[in-house]
């Protein structure tokens, strides 16, 4: 009596392989590098799609908020804030592709958010001094 789990006649079993046998050395020299390269291309394609998706989210954020400084502390935009900080980190490490730098620059991306905030405050102080003749700003101003 035959079991329903038996392999049908004519199909390869685990012992029979329909592939061409290769040695371990050939596998290491030829097959594994090709597999690794194919995997890298697939991952790079997925990474590219994810980057473009996040860039589109950043453009939408800027349209709605007037700036690209997304906080990681904003629960609604936490992942976008993390992505923005990652772009700044990669830029500082000179590891961000030039086409991505150009895309981010095209929407007014600020690479040094702390430096930018400092300059805005400094500009406000200069305006205050121009109007008041001094830099002694009270807490009420």
N, C-alpha and C positions, 0 to 999 in steps of 0.2 A: 504494500500500500504506500503510495507516495504522499509526502507531506506538502502542504501548500507553501512552505518556506523554501523548498528546493529551487535551485536555479534552473530555468528552462534550458533544454538541450540547445547547444550551439551558441549560447551566450558565454562570455568569459567569466570564469570564477575568480576568486582571489588569487588562486595559484596560477591561472592563465591570465596573461595581460595582453591587451591588444596594442600596447605601446611598444616602441622599439626599446630594448634594454640598453641602458648606458651605465658606465662604471661610475663609481663615486667620484673619481677624479674628473670625469667629463661633466658630471652634475655640478661640481664646484666651479669649474672653469667656464662652462657655457650656460647652463640652465639657471643657476642661482643669480648670477649678475643680471641676466635678462629679466627674470622675475622681479628682482629688486628695482630695476629701472622701470618696468611696467607699473609696479606699485607706486613708485615715486611720482610717475606721470599722473596716475589716477588721483593720488593724494593732492598733488599740485593743482589739478583741475578742480577738485572739491574745495581746496583752500582759496582758489581764485574766485569761485562762485560765492563762498562765504564772505570774502573781502568785499566783493561788489555789493552784496546784500547789506553789509554793515555800512558801507559808504553811502548807499541809498538811504538807509535809516538816518545817517548823520545829516544828509542833505535835507531830509524831511524835518529833523529836529531843528536845523538852522532856520528853515522857513517859518517854523512855528515860534521859535524863541529868539531869533535874531543873532545867534552866536553858535559856536561849535564846542563850547566848553561844557561838556556833559560830565556831571559828577557821578562817581561810582556810588555815592550815598543816596542818589535818587532811585528809589525802589522801582519806579516805572521804567527807568532807563539804565538799570544797573549794568546789564551786559554791554550796552553801547558805551557807557562810561569806562568800563574795563577795556573795551576795544580801543577807544580814543587814547587812553593812557598807554596801551601797548604800542600804538603807532608812534607816540612821543618817545617811548623808550627805544624802539627800533631806530628811530631817526637819530637819537643821541648816540647810539652805538654804530651809526653808519651802516645799518643793516636793512634799511627800508629802500625798496626799489625806487629808482628815479621817477618812473611813470606814476607810482602811487604818491610820491611827494608832490608831483605836479597836480594830480587830481585833488589832493587835499588843499594845496595852495590855491587852486582855482575857486574854492568855496570859502576862502578866508580863514583857513585853519590856523590856530595859534599854536606854535610849537613849544613855547615856553610860557605856560599859563601863569606861573608865579611871577615871572619877570614882567609879563603883560599887565597883571594886576598892580604890581608895584608902580609901573610907569603911569597907569591911569590915576593912581592916587597922587603921584608926584605932579602930574599935570593939573589935577584939581588944586593942589597946594600952590602951584605957580599962579593959577587963576585967582585964588584967594588973596595971595600976596599982591597981585596987580590991582585988585579992587580995594584992599584994606591997608596996604603998605607994610604989612608984617606977616609973620608965619605963626603967630600965637593963636591957633584955632581953638575956640572953646568947644566943649562937648556938645553944646546946643547948635553949632553950625554944621 
